[in-house]
């Protein structure tokens, strides 16, 4: 047998011994490796707190001693981070650490922190890292134990200031009475100047009979993009002595659209033309004109102005021209979609949690305010998730942890109710359904703490492993030395034979 074959054979023996050791370790009690010495930090009742901009709120955490020994000088505090983006709260003190004193093995204690969210923080989910440290005393030795845990909080952006609007409704129509020459954003009117091409007025005093807009109504009261509505304009002849006649009115709406090929007026007549004829208005009298209009479907949610031009005659057939403006608010319906639910896991036990996530796509042209998702079902605990404001054309994430409450027979229905507000504070809701299976809680045959005690008290696991490893090392050294000595002896024997052969040859 040459040297290479002996080395190969030795390697096979060593591999066999290692396999034997690993097999022995694998059949040891599971508690030998299950006992983990640690301090756990959890949010009380597993709740994720939601903070509001500029408001203070308390957050209660639970610290538990799971080190299988008593602890002293327990301290808990959050890490503030190095940047403003890491810490969403106002830094009101230099250090938030709290001293908890001593904790016996298995004992828990609640710790409450009070934070105030900064007003410049957006609606997001932040990760806050808490660090706990303590002194462990075992076998007369003091050991510093330190552990950290990342927990989550939701923050809410500061609400935008909403412009107050005033309107009165009567039998489904909007009556905007904003005052003459006052064009308001919520909807109103203004009157322009008068151009007169003739002699004196009907009274011969040189006064010009003026026709003005005193208000308007829309039916329905709320004009929505892409729908038809009836516009009624209220007129008044301000002259106390002169009648006006042969009145011709023309309405012109602003052109909307970025593309020249698709740009068109914001309002178009539903049928016919935009010109209206009125026979006349007596002195100091009033009259109404009406027209059916259609609001363009892609209009943004805001007021749009209509220019009203007037041409009429006085009692002497003199031509008079004037103009007014009308501002009509246009509303857009909210339009959004949800992505498919991501559920992990899809089957949980009573008391366990499943992570449910989906995306909310705001496909409409309006902003959704104070969006909130509420999960309800007979098999889960009620869970609320605050999403915040969602801009038009943007995406928001809905992320919830659902805790199993009652066991089900197969997948059961869970309802997610999404609520949101428009710019006027009106609340709307939408529902989505998902499936989640909840099973009865399985009874554990042996708790990890029990297995740890059995391994420590009944079977000396660690010493056995150490002895086995030392035995393997000693065996390897002995085998290696024996083979080295054998090889050396063979070499000396071969050298002696060679010398004998040379001496016999010399004698010949």
URUR-V650146 format. One line per field, one symbol per residue. phi: phi as a letter, one per 20 degrees, with the letter a starting at -180 (. if undefined). burial: I if it has 24 or more other C-alpha atoms within 12 Angstrom, else O. A space follows every 10 residues. Layout:
# URUR-V650146
phi=???
burial=???
This chain:
# URUR-V650146
phi=.effffffff ffffffffff ffffffefgf ffdefdeade ccfglledfd ddgmdebecd dddcecemae cclfccaeef necffecedf eecfbefced ndcfgnecbe cddccdffee eefbdddddd cdcadddblm ddcedcbcbe cdcddcffff feffccbddb lmdddedenf mcedffpabb deecddcaef ffemenfdfd dcedqbcccf fdedgncebd dddedbeffe cdedblecdc dcefecpfef fdfbgfccff bndedcdcfr cfgldcbccc beccegfeff eafcededec cbcefdmfec cbbbccddfd ddffbbcdff fddbeecceg necdedcbdd deeedceedl fbdddcrfec ffcdceenec ffndccddcc ddefdcfcen fdecdddedb defenfeccb dcdbdbdcdf ffeefbfgff ffffffeecf ffgfffffff ffffffffff ffffffffff ffffffffff ffffffff
burial=OOOOOOOOOO OOOOOOOOOO OOOOOOOOIO IIOOOOIIII IIIOOOIIII IIIOOOOOIO IIIIIIIIII IIIIIIIIII OOOOOOIIII OOOOOOOIOI OIIIOOOIIO IIIIIIIIOO IIIIIIIIII IIIIIIOOOO OOOOIIIOIO IIIIIIIOOO OOOOOOIOOO OOOIIIIIOO OOIIIIIIII IIOOOIOOOO IIOOOOOIII IIIIIIIIII IIIIIOIIII IIIIIIIIIO IIIIIIIIII IIIIOOOOOO OOOOIIIIIO OOOIIIIIOI IIIOIIIIII IIIIIIIIII IIIIIIIIII IIIIIIOIII IIIIIIIIII IIIIIIOIOO IOIOOIIIII IIIIIIIIOI IIOIIIIIII IIIIIIIOII IOIIIIIIII IIOOIIIIII IIIIIIIIOO OIOIIIIIII IIIOOOOOOO OIOIIIIIIO OOOOOOOOIO IIIOIOOOOO IOOOOOOOOO OOOOOOOOOO OOOOOOOOOO OOOOOOOOOO OOOOOOOO
